[in-house]
Amino acid sequence: MGAAAGETFPEIREAVGRLCAQFPGEYWRALDRDRIYPKEFVTALTEAGFLSVLIPEAYGGSGLGLGAATAVLEEIHRSGCNGGACHAQMYTMGALLKHGSEAQKQAYLPKVASGELRLQAFGVTEPTAGTDTTRISTFARREGDKYIVNGQKLWISRAEHSDLMILLCRTTAREDAAKPSAGMSVLLVDMREAVGRGLTIKPVRTMLNHATTELFFDDMEVPVANLIGEEGKGFGYILDGMNAERILIAAECIGDAKFFIDRASAYARDREVFGRPIGQNQGVQFPIARAHVQMTAASLMVDKAATMFDAGEPCGTEANMAKLVASEASWFAADTCLQTHGGFGFAEEYDIERKFRETRLYQVAPISTNLILSHVGTHVLGMPKSF
């Protein structure tokens, strides 16, 4: 799908659209049926350089900003493809880029850019902590030049398809730390060495093909040389990556919304019932128009958040708001598209039911809508904290 007038990075969008055309609906449907990872798609994106847009040129990437990355992911989703298999590579590297040592960056980033190494796993969430990241209990105990890691993570996507993982764990117990967000550290784990040597990966089957897993650490050894930044300051490092993640996921939602609006309006123009196109009926036409209005407004919020991120401005609130309005716009568009298609919307071959399932995730992950509202209520509007 070509870039529309007024859209940013038209050349990137055009090129991504051409690449995605090689991976039509039947490719994704076959994978979805058997929950298979889209290896060929990820390889094509890597070879075209689209997954290394944020890596500086000195390390083999394009050195572009988050705005370019949002254009890539939006087009992937608008084309009917899914960036969930690979988008983490764009934001997980933030901790390494901003806080890693020169030696770490030289060792890993060029190989990530070339596709020789996959940095796709982001180990933060735990079954008992959920969204309250300060309550994670996975612990890294230092012994000489190694950390010994014990604990558990849940909802860790792409762990089976990643060579490296950015892992957040405690190096000081919460009760012993100066404040709840202190005492956490970020380790870069080489999963090729860790699997079977303290790391167990267990797939979790869900309603969509997201390659998500549960991880168990049992005396897993990580060299101290793989500590990113300073010990105990990991929570701050991860937050930067989380803002990027929210903005990028919001861009995917805009792409999804465009996919649904494109499909719904085309079907409403062509489908005839009672001797006229169904799109002539306001009951069909108006919800699709409303979906377009909501998507357009949300898109501007995503652009604003990405621009602020690229300018190095604090953008936690904007990233959260972009994620909320984009995920709600995509869900409204999805529901409208399904309704417009009637029974055909439920048929696999139309790709709508698959995308419908996929886009619903984004009001829950990577942060739930209620937590965003809580952030706005307390940090922006000055109301008392509810938890």
Secondary structure, 3 states (H helix, E strand, C coil): CCCCCCCCCHHHHHHHHHHHCCCCHHHHHHHHHHCCCCHHHHHHHHHCCHHHCCCCHHHCCCCCCHHHHHHHHHHHHHCCCCHHHCCHHHHHHHHHHHHCCHHHHHHHHHHHHHCCCCEEEEECCCCCCCCCHHHCCCEEEEECCEEEEEEEEEEEECHHHCCEEEEEEECCCHHHCCCCCCCEEEEEEEHHHHECCCEEEEECCCCCCCCEEEEEEEEEEEEHHHEECCCCEHHHHHHHHHHHHHHHHHHHHHHHHHHHHHHHHHHHHHCEECCEEHHHCHHHHHHHHHHHHHHHHHHHHHHHHHHHHHCCCCCHHHHHHHHHHHHHHHHHHHHHHHHHHHHHHHCHHHCHHHHHHHHHHHHCCCCCHHHHHHHHHHHHCCCCCCC
